[in-house]
C-alpha cells in the first residue's frame, strides 16, 4: 500500500494508546530518569506549556520516553477546551526551525555526498540572481553557517504570495553585513538553501525529501503540510492562535526587528488556532507551507531515526545513506563555535557542561534536539508551548532552563 495511505492510520494507532487520566502524569514506555517527570510536570502545572513528549536514548537503549499534558489545551482567544486532547508519544509536532536540520541540512549533505554540489560553491552558480559585485562571494557554506550577510528575518509575505515571488524579493534585498564577516542567524539563508535543492534536483522540496530521505528511512509521519496528507487534526499538537508574535514584530519596531513595510498593503493574518498549519508566517503565507527554514512536521520516533543516522555516521540498516566523511564535515565546529546547519554553542542548545562535539538545534514552537556523539546520547524534547499563549512581556515561555535541567539530569544518570 502507498505510504500516504498509511500516514493517517498509523498516527491514530499511536494516538489513542495508553492515555493517562491525570493530565500531568506521564505516559511512560520507559522511564529511568524520574526527575525528568517532575521537571516537565512543574511547567505544565504552571501553565507554561500545555504538553510535551520526550525521549532520551543512549546507544540502542531508550532511557526515558514519555508524553505529558495536552496536545491542545486552549482554543483561539485562549479559551480553555472543555475536553482538552491528551498528548501521546505518537503526536505530530510543528518542528519550526528544526526543519533547517531535519530537512534542509540533510538535503545539502546528500547533494554534497553525491558530488552534485560543493560547500564552497558560490550560490550564484545555482541562483543566478545572486551574481554581482557584492553577493557573488556568498557560498553554500555561508548559508549553512549563517554568515552570508543576508538579513535575519523579514516578512516576505508583504511582498510575495508564492515561492517564486518570495525568491525574487530575497534576491533583491541588500546585504546587512559583509559576506563571511559575522554570524547572524538567518531564516532567509535557509530559504535559499531550499531553493538550491529544488534547482539541482528538479523536484519540489517536499518531494525531494520524501524520495531521498524519509521514505528510504521508513518515516511514516514526517512531512510538510500534514493536513494535505489526510492526517486528522487530532493527531497534531496545536501551536499558536494565529500569528500574534510575528504581527507584533511587524507592527512594533521595539519588538525584535525594525521592519519597513506598508502595514496597509497586507492583512491576511490568521485568526484561529493553528493545528497542522506551520506557525511560521514566511513558510505559510509566502511558501505554501513548504520552505527550507520551517514547515516540517514530525513525531519523536521519526526524529530519533534521523538523529541516529547522524550518530551512526550515516549508516542505517547496514548500509550507508550518507558517507561518514560528509557527516564528519557537517558536524565539525567552525570559527564561530557552530557546525554546518547544526548549532554547537552550548548556551544556544542548553547543554552547558557537555563534551566537545555535542550538537543540537531548537525550534520556535518549542522543539529541541541535543546529541552527544562521544556518549552516543540524544535528547529530543517536543513541546507545543505556544498553545498557552504569550507571557506578559509578549514572548512565549523560555524553555532554555528546562532543557538545561533535563540535560543535567540525564548527565547525572549516566555518570
Secondary structure, 3 states (H helix, E strand, C coil): CCHHHHHHHHHHHHHCCCCCCCCCCCEEEEECCHHHHHHHHHHHHCCCCCEEEEEEEECCEEEEEEEEEEEEEEECCCEEEEEEEECCCCCEEECHHHHHHHHHHHHHHHHHHCCCCCCCCEHHHCCHHHCCCCHHHCEHHHHHCCCCCCCCCCCHHHCCCCHHHHHHHHHHCCCCCCCCCCCCCCHHHHHHHHHHHHHHHCCCHHHHHHHHHHCCCCCCCCEECHHHHCCCHHHECCCCECCHHHHHHHHCCCCCCCCCCCHHHCCCCCCCECCCCCCCHHHHHHCCCCCCCCCEEECHHHHHHHHHHHHCCCEECCEECCCHHHHHHHCCCCCCCCCCCCECCCCCCCCCCCCCCCEEEEECCCEEEEEEHHHCEEEEEEECHHHHCCCCCCCCCCCHHHHHHHHHHHHHHHC
